[in-house]
């Protein structure tokens, strides 16, 4: 046999180096940074937002739950490997809200068109590098204001989930007309016990990883107890309790479950679907996706995982690619969210392995139960979802605690206040930017300096 040419040997060596690099990246991304149980607990940390929105879209507009679970499962696995952090995959909330709450509900085709339009914009911003420019020059107090508003809105929704009964088949917004009973399998007592359990096991969410030898002798016993409590997969235990209670609350679920996923089919989208989807769904969603799904999530990743801040370009492209594939098959439009990342981190997720576990769980459920899984979701105790969402929202809001000056806090709080009052992150963002620029303009020195032979020139410099 003739010897291989130098070009072939070089190409083979290059391919082997490339494959070795990929294997190292995958190994690093999926290596345990904490206990396996903690990663499993972190995997369910964002279900407080995921389940209510998916359930509402399934019941109101007949979203194909099986297809959504399969695609979001693959998204979870891919992003876990790509980013190496518990990067969440969550519903596009503005599109979901419009689809369910407005009197003329969006059709599945219009929802898909809205997701495709939003994804196209984010993919363009990512590929051209404009997203990185935007991310680099956005004032931190404005970003913190968006995070604070999102976190507090999650917390307010969570409290309503805990205190009042919800009907997700009518609206994604919370209802305050029907107080939750104290007793029962979805009563207020159950939610409060879950709240106390999570507080006892997770504390303030900072973790208790200090070595016992590093603390004073009189604190070592306490430190050991804290480490034991932190090792408990509390969110996973609470979620599994909710699943068990589903079958106890409604035993007829067993009869309604069917095996196997639904068949894939490509949606037939018309020009009218794209027009309605863009105007009603994509227009309010695009600012939220840019701010919360890219900018805020990248900032938060740098806070939670110092030295490993995510690339705004990669995150933006990731959102674009996911939806430009899945939406054509009727999967729910999704994005990455700072609230989901905060929730998964809060309950123990520290690596990409956390969301890989979540993706595998979704895939198994979709392949086994398909659309019949909606029967289980429809009886899941909403109070438990509220407890999970509350901790995720507080974790996200606490990212704003690094504002060190009164000026920064002022901009952040105005941005957050406008975002929450107007229910629009985009409006709060614009107000925050204007306020930030006005404060900087106010501090500029508008004096004049003499320049020999050239007349006077204005001097614009900060003091």
N, C-alpha and C positions, 0 to 999 in steps of 0.2 A: 504494500500500500504506500502510495506517495506521501511524503511529509506534507503536513498542512502548511499553507502559505503564511508568511509573517502577518498579513492582514487578518487572516482567519484567527490566528493565535491571539492577536491583539484584541479583536472583537470579542473572543471568548473570555479573555481575561477581564475586559471592561464589563461584560455582562455579569461575570462572577462577582466582581467588586460591587456592582450595583445591587445584586441580589443579597450579598452579605450586608450591605448598608441597610437595605430594607428590613432584613431579619433583625438587625441590631435595633432599628427604630421601633419595630413592632414589639420586640422584647422589652425595651425600655418603657414604651407606652403602657404595656400590660403588666409590668412588674408590680408586685404588691408593695405599697408604701405604708400600709397599716395592716390590720388583721383582715382575713377573708370575710369574717362576719361583718366588720365595719363597712367594707366595700359593698356587701349585699344590702346592708341597711341604707347606705347612701344611694343605692340604685333606685329606691322607691321615694326618694326625697322630693321629687317634683310632681308626684302623682296628685297632689292637692289641686294643682291647676290643670293637669292633663286630663284627668277623668271627667270632671264636670263639663269641660268644653267639648270633648269627644262625645260624651253621652248626649249633650244637648243637640249637637249637629246630627247625630244618628237618629234621634227621636223626632226632630223637627223637619229636617230636610232630607232624610233617608240617606245619609252618608254611608258608604260601604265600610263598615267597621273592620271587616276581615282584611280588605285591601289596605286600609290605613294602618292597621297593626303590622302587617307584613312589611310595608315600606318604611315605617318609622323604626321597625326592628333593624332593618338593614342600615338605616341612617345612624342609629345608636351605635351599632358595631363599627361602622366606618369612621365615625367621628371619634370614638374611643381610641381607635388605632391611630388616626391622623393627628389628633391633638394631644393625646396622652394625659388628659385631664377629664373629670366627669362633666364633659360638655353636654348640656341637655338638648333634647329635641322636643320643642313644645309647639302647640298650635299657634297660628297667627291670630292673635286675640281680636284685633279690630275687625278683620274679615269675619271671624266667627260671631262677633257681637252684632254686626250688621245683618248677617245671614239669619240670625235667630230672633233678634229683638224687633227689627223693623216690620211694619205691617205686611209689606210685600216681601216675603222671604226670598232670599237668593236660592236659585236652583243649584244642584250639584255642579252643573256645567258652568254656571256663573261664578261659583266659588273657586273652581279650578282655574278659570280664566283670570280671576283676581290674583290667585297665587302665582300664576305664570307671569303676569305683568309685574308684580312686585319682585319676583325672582329675577326677571330680566334686568330691572333697574339695579339691583344689588350686584348681579353678575357683571354688569357694565362698569359700575363703580369700582369693583374689585379688580377686574382685568386691566383697566386703564390706570390703576394706581390712585385714583381720586379718593377712594375711601381711606387710604393711608394718609393722604394729605389732610383730609378732613379730621381724621383721628389725631394727627400730630398737633394740629393747631387749635383744637377745641379747648376752651378754658376748663380746667378741672372742676371749679365750683359749679359750672353749668351741668357737667356730667353727673356730679354728685347730687345735684338737685333732681335730675331725672331718676337716678337710682333711689333717692329718698322717697320721691312721690310714688314710684312703682312699688317699693317695699311697703309703704304705709297703706296703699290701696289694697295690696294683697292681705295685709293684716286686718283692715276693716272688713273686707269680704269674708275673711276667715272667721271673724267674730260673729258676723251675721250667719254664717254656716252653722256655727256652734249654737247660737241662741234661737234661731228660727228655722222652721221647716222650709225646704226648697223644692221647687218644681222645675227641674231643668228642661222639661219638655216644652215649657212655655217661654222661658227667658233665661239668659245666662246671668242676668243681674239678680241680686239677692232680694228677697221679699221679707218684709218685716210685719206682715199681717197675721202670721200664724206662729206664735211662740212654740218652741220645742218643749215637749213634756219633760218633766224631771226624770221619770222612770221609763223603762222600756229598753229594747235592744238598739235603739238609736236615740236614746234620751240624753238629757243634759248631764246627768250623773256620769254616763259612759264617757262623754266628751271631756268632762272635767277630770275624770280618773286618767284618761289618756294624756291630758295636758300635764297633770302632776307627774305621771310616769316619765314623760319625755324630759321634763324639767329636772327630775331627780337623776336621770341617767346621763343626760347630755350637758347639764349645767348651762353656762352662758355660751356654749358652742366653741370655746377657745381650745378645748382639749386639755388633757392632763397627762402629757407625754413625758414630763420631766422624770429623769431617773431618780429612784428613791434615794440613792447615795448623795444626790445634789441638794437635798433639802435638810433642814435641821432635824435632829433626832426626834424632837417632840412633835414634828409634823409628818414623820414617816408613816405612822399608822393611818393618818388621814389621807396621805398621798396614795398609799396602797388601795384604800377603799375607793378613792376617786378613779384610779386606774381600772379597777374592776368594774365600776359602774360605766365608765366610758367604753369598755369593751363589749357591753351589751348591745346587740343590734336592735335598738329600741323602735326605730321607724319600721323595720321589717316585721317585728313582732306585732306592732299595732296594725299594720296592713293585713297580715295574715289573720289576725283576730277579726278584722272587718270582713274578710272573705268567708270565714266560718259563720259569722253572724248572718251573712246573706242567705245561706241555706237554712239556717234556723228560723229566720224571719219568714221565709217563703219556701217551704219544702217542694212546691210544685216546680221549682226551677229545674229539678232533676229530670222531670218529664219533658221540659221544653228544650233541653240541650240537644243539639245535633252535632255529629262529627263531620269534620272536613271544612276547608275554607271555601269561600265563594270563588267563582271563576273570574279570571282577569278579563277586562274588556277595555278597549281604548274609547275614550269619550269623543263624541262628535261635537266639536265646538264651532259655533257660528260667529259671524262678525258681531251680531247683537249680543251674544254672550260676553265677548271681549269688551264691548262698549259698556255694558251694564256693570260687568265685573271690575273694570278699571275705574269707572267713576264712583261707584258705591263702595267697592271693597278695597281696591289698591291705593286710591288717593289717601284715605286716612291711615292705611297700613304702612306705606312706604316710610314716612318719618319715624314711626314707632320702630320699625325694623332696623333702620339706620342707627337710631339712638340706643335702643334697648338690646337689640339682637346682635349688634356689632360693637358699637362704641362702649356701651356700659359693660357688656360681658367681657371685653378685652381688658378694660380697666379693673374690673373685679377679679379677673384671673391673675393679674399682677399683684393685687392685694392679698389674695388667698395663697398664691404660689409664687413667692418672690423669686425673681430671676427667670421666670418662665412665662412672661406676659405674651399672650397670644397675638398673632399677626392679624391686624384688621383686614388685610387683603385676603388672607386665607379664610377667615370667618365669613366674609362677604361672599366670596366665591362658593363656599360650602353651602350657604343658604340658597344661592342661585341654582347650583347644580341639583341639589336635592329636589327642589320643586319643579324644575324644568323636566325632570324625569317622572316623578310620582304623580303630579297633578294630572297628567294626560290619562292616567289610569283611574282617576277618581279618588286618589288619596288626599287626605286633608292637607292644606297648605301649612307648612311648618317653618320654624326658624329656631335660632338659638336664643335663649333668654337668660338675663342676669338673675332673675328670680329662681329659675330652675337650677342654675349653677350654685347659687347660695343655698338652696334647699338640699341638694345632694352633698355639698360640702358640710353643711350643718349636721347631717346625720351619718357622716363617716366616710363619704366618697373622697378619695385622694388621688386616684389614678384613672386612666381610661378603662381599666377593668370594671369599674363600677357601672358605667353605661353599657359596656359589652354584656354584662349579666342582665341588665334591663332589656337589652335588645333580644337576647336569647329567650328570656321569659315571654316577651311579646310574640316572638316567632312561634314558640311552642303553643301558646294560647290560640293564635290565629290558625295554625295548621290543624289543631285538634277540634276547636269549638267554632271557629269562624264567626259569623254574624250572631250566632246564638249567645255569644258572650255578653251581649248587651243586656240579657236578662239578669246576669250577675251584677253588672255595673249599676243597673237601675234600682237594685235593692241594697247597694253598699251604704253603710252608715255615713251620712253626710257630715255628722259631727266629727267623725274621725278624720275625714278629708279636711275639715276646717282646722283641726289641730295641726296637721301636717303643713297646711298652707300658712298658718300663723307663724310657725317657726321659720319657714322659708322667707316670709315677708320681713320679719324682724332681722334676720341675718343679712338680707339685702339692704335694708335701711341702715344698718350699723356700718356699712361701708363708708358712709358719709362722715364718720366721726373724726376724720383726719383734717378737717378744716381748722387751721391754726390761727386765723385772724378774723376779726370782726367783719372785715370787708368780704372775705371769702364766704363766711357763714351767711352774711346778708344776701349775697347773690344766690347762694344755694337755696335758702329758705324761700326767697321770692319765686325762684324757678319752680320749686316743689309745690308751693302754694297755688300758683297759677295752673300748673299741670293737674293738680287734684281738683281744683274748683271748676276748671273748664273741661275736665276729663280728656285732656289732650296733651300728650307729652310734647308734641310739636309746638303748641302755643306756649307752653312753659319754657321750652328751649329758646324760642325766638325772644321772649321777654328777658330770659336770663342773659342772652348774648347782648341785647341792647343795653341792659343795665350794666353789664360788665364793661362794655365799651364806654359808656357814659362816665363810669367811675374812673377809668383810665384816662379819659379825656380831661376830666376834672383835675387830675393830678399833674398834667403836663405843664411844662414851663413855656409860656407863650411870649417870653421876653425877646428882645432884639439884641444882637451883638454887632459891633462894628467890625467890618472887614476892609482893611486899607486898600484903596484903589478899586474896590468892587462894590462899594455902597453897603447898605445894611441888608442883612439876610435874616429871615425868620429862623429862630432856634426852637425846634420841637424836641425836647428831651425830658425824660422823666427826672424828677428831683432825686 
